[in-house]
Amino acid sequence: MTVTTIDKDTEALTLTLTADFAAPVVSTASWGYLRLHRFDYDPPMLADWAARIAGQLWNEAYVFFKHDEGLGSGPPAVGAFLQAVNAEVSATVPSA
C-alpha cells in the first residue's frame, strides 16, 4: 500500500475495518476518517479503537459504524464506543 501520494494535512486515508479487511492506522492528515464495519464489536475492541484514535495527532476524527441493528454494530456499538471514548478522554486529561 502506498500512502506517500496523499497530500499531508488535507487528504485523510480512510481507515476501514471489516470482517475480512483492516486498513493500517496511518495518519495522513490533521483529521481522521474511520469506517468500522464489523458486526461483532465488543467493549474491549471499542476501547482499543478509542485508544488508537486518541493516539493519533488528529484535531478531530469522523467514525462511522455499520447501521445494521445488532449488539456489536449500529446504535449499540456507537453507544459503547462513545463510552470508551469518554473513558479514554478521562484517563488522559490531567485532574485539576
Order of alpha helices (4+ residues) and beta strands (2+ residues): beta-beta-beta-alpha-beta-alpha
